[in-house]
Amino acid sequence: MSLSGDDDGPITQPGADGLTTPYEVVLVTGISGSGKSVALHALEDAGFFCVDNLPPELLREFLRIEGQRSERRVAIAVDSRSASSLPQLLPLLEQLQGEGVLIRSVFLDSSSDTLVRRFSETRRLHPLSHDGGTSSDRHRALVDAIELERELLAELREVSTIIDTSQLRPAQLRHWIHNLVNAPGNRFTLVFESFAFKHGVPLDADYVFDVRVLPNPYYIRELRPLTGRDGPVASYLQAQPEVGEMLTQIEAFISRWLPAFEADQRSYLTVAIGCTGGQHRSVYFVEMLSRWFESRAVTLVRHRELDARG
């Protein structure tokens, strides 16, 4: 099987029926220590051919070679180790998308405190830092390296679907990656995520709504062990007028601005709903909103605190 076009021509791939079959490429990037290896393993399990740290200037030729081997789902990890080539990457991605290649860019992020802890626990060096000096010097060098990496990858972050892994276990990240790549890649995607304010606001949120002012089922003894996905909790919240009022207002806000995000050629929008414990109110809101919008966009549901329970 060969690829059509010359070395600088479009990337296309004839399928078994003789028609051109587009590639599906997942670009995995993000801050070092945020879970790119876990994400690549998840993609490999999902049937993608995975490559770590491919220099951007080799991407087009790599797709041609893999096309000859009938690889149609490819995942590539790119990070700050390719810093000198990163300016070439965004124009190349736009060019490939214009040629019909389905590209999803996934950016993994974590809080700086989380990253410092992870590097300290594993005793790994950040790729942009150096060893040596006192413990204080090494800590400062690590923090500086993380901030430098954020600057280098800032433009790539802007065009990517962001996953905040600060509070995620590896199994949870694998699950979220699977859900993401299984969603249609050529349609606008709405991500609804519940979370607990006591564990921090997700870094991947485009909009954050605070529902802590609403009546809390936690204080109803029989509802305390349940979640916002359970019928008794939903019935309790539906009986509270202010819950319905806030839910309607959030729905109206998203509906008003959703066309603007689509017109801006955004491929996704993440709406985070937070309550105190991430168990009742925020979960209920996410479930309701995802149902309301599933006819207007691809919807993905994430419950950060509930998913962490396994």
N, C-alpha and C positions, 0 to 999 in steps of 0.2 A: 504494500500500500504506500503510495507516495502523496506528497503534499503539492497542491497546485501553486503556481506563482514562482517567480525567481527569488533570489536571496532577500530582496527588499520588498517583495510583493506581499499581498494579503495572506494571512494565515487561514487556510481552509482545509477541510479534511473530507474526502469522499467516504460516505458510509457504504454499507453493504448493498443498499438499494441504488447506489450511484449518485445520490443526492449529497450535497455538501452538508456535513454535520459540524456544528460549531463546537469549539472547545469549551469546557467549563474549568475555569482557573480560580482557585482560591489563593489569594495572597495573604499570608499570615505575617503580621508585623507587630511591633509594639516595643515596650520598654523591657530591657533585659531583666529576667527574673519574674516576669509576669505570667509565664506559663506557655510559651510558644512550643516547647517540646511536647507538653501534654496535648496541646491543640493538634499538632502534627500527627501524633499517635491516634487521636480520635478520627482525624481525616483519613488516615491509612486504614483504620477499621471500617470506615464508610466507603472504601473502594477507591480512594484517591491515590495516585502515584505521588509520593512526597519527596521533596528535596529541601535540605536545610542550607541557608545562606548562599543562595545562588546570586552571583553578581548581576545586577540589573541589565548590564550590556549583553549578557548571554541569554536573556529571557526569550527573545524571538527565535534564536537558533535552537534553543532547548525545546521549544514547542514544536519546531519542525521535526527534530529528531524523534521526539516521543510520539508524534503523529505517525511516523513510519512504523512504530511499534504498536499502533492502535490504542495508545493511551489517550483517552478523551477527557478524563477527570484528573486534573493535576493540581497539587497544592505545593506552594513554594513559600519558604520562610525567608524574609529579608529583614535585616536589622542594621544597627549602627556600624557593624563591622564592614558594611559596604558604603560607608559615609561618603566617600569621594564620588560614588556613582549614583547616589540618591537623587540629585537634580535631574538625571536622565529618566528616572522611573515614572514620574507623573505624566510627562508627555507621551511616553511609550504606552502606558496604560490607556490613555485616551485614544491613541492611534489603534491599538488592538481592539478596543471596544467599538470603534468606528468600523472595523473590519468584521464585526459580528462575533468576536470572542466574548463569551459570558465571563466577566471578571467580578469576583467578590473580594473586596479588601477588608480584612478583619484585623482590627487593632486591639491588642491586649494591653491593658493599663492596670496599674496598682498604685496605691498611695506610696509616697516616698518612705514613710515609716515601715510599711510592710516590706518594701523592697530591701531596705537596710537590714531588717530582721532576717529575711530569707537568705541574703548573702552571708550574713554572720553565722547562721545556723549551718549552712552548707560549706562554709569556708572557701567559697568560690570567689574568684576575682571578677569584677565587672569588666567587660571588654574595653572600656574607655578609662579604667583606673589603673593604678600601678601599685605594686607591693612595696613594703619597706616603711621605715619610720616608726614612730610610736603608734599606739593604739588610737590615740586621738587624731593623729595625722591620717591614718588609714580611714577612719570614720569620715573625716572631712573630705578626703579624696573620693570616697564612695558617693557621698551626697553630691559633690560637685559633678561627678561623672553621670549620675542619674539626671541632674538638671541639664547638663550638656546634651544628653541623649534626647531629652524631651524637646529641646530646641531643634535638634537635627531632624526629628521625626514629626515636627508640628504640622507641616503641610500634608504629610501622608495621613496623619490622624484625622484631618479635616474631611477627607474624602472616604473614610472607612467606617464600617460598622464597629462601634467600640464596645468592648466587654471589660468591665471592671472586675478584676480577679482578686481584689484585696481580701474579700471575705469568702472566697470560693474554695471548696475542696476540689482536688483533681477530678473526682467522679462527677461533680457538679459542672465543672467546666466542660468535660467531655460531653455531657448531656446537652448543654447549651449550644455547643458547636454542632452537634448532630442536628438539633432543631433548626439551626440557622442554615445549614447547607441543604437541608431537605425542603426548605421553603422555596417557592418559585423565585428565581433570581432576576426575572425581567419585570417584576411588579413592585410597586411601592410597598414597603413593609413597616407596619406599626408594631413597636415592641412596648408592651406594658409590663412594668416591673414593680413588684411590691417589695418593701424593705422596712427595716426598723431604724428609726432615727438614732437609737442608742448605739447602733453599730456603724453609724456614719452614712452620709448621702452618697449614692452611687456616682462614680466619676463618669459613667457612660450616659447619664441622663441629659436629655435636651430640655425637658420640662420636669419640674418637681412640684407635686401638690401635697400639702400637709393636711391630713384628715384627723389629727390628734384632738381637735376641738369637738369631735363628734362623740356621742355616747359610746362607751367602751364595753363590749360584751365580756371582757376579762373579769369584770366585777360581778357578773352573774355566775354563781358557782357552777351550775350545770353546763354553762357555755364555755367556761375557762379552758377545758382541755381540747375543745373543738377548734376549727379554723373557719375562715371566711368562705371556704368551699362547702361547708356543711349546711344542710337545710335549716336547722334551728338557729344558727347564727344569722343566716341570710334573712330568715323571717323576722328575727329581732330587729335587724338593721332596717329592713323595709318598713317596719312599723314606726320608725323615727322620722318625722317630717323633715328635719334638717339634713338627714342623710340623703333623701331623695332630691332635696334642693341642691346640695353641693354636687351630687352626681350629675344632675341635669346641667349645671353650670360648667362643669369640666367637659362634658360631652359637647356642649355648645361651643366652648372655646376651641377644642380640637377640631371640630367640624368647620369652624370659621377659618382656621389657618392651615388646614390640611392641603387645600388646593395650592396655596402659596408655596409650601414645601415641595410639592410635586412639580410645580412650575419652575422651581429653582433647581430642578434635576437632582434633588436629594433622593436617595434610594431607600432611606429608612428614617424613622423618627422614634426616639425612645422617650416614653412618658413614665416617670417614676412616681409611685404613690406611697407615701410613708405614714406610718403610725408608730406608736410607742414600741411595740414588740414585733411588728411585721407578721402577725398571726391572724388577726380578725378583720379589722376595718380595711386596711390596705389591700389585703387579699381579696376581700369581697368586691372592692372597687375595681381592681384589675380584672377579675372574672367578668363583671358586668360590662365594663368598657370594651373588653375584647369581643364579647358577644355582639355589642351594638355596632362595632366597626368592621366585623369580619366580612360583611357584604361590600365594604368600600375599599378594603385593602387587605393584603396578607397580614395576619395578626399573629404575633408570637407572645406567649405568656411566660414570665419568669417570676418566681417567688423566691427571692434571695434567701430569706431565713428558713422558709419551709423546705426548699430544695436542699439546703445544707443538712437537714436531718436525715437525708438518705431515703 
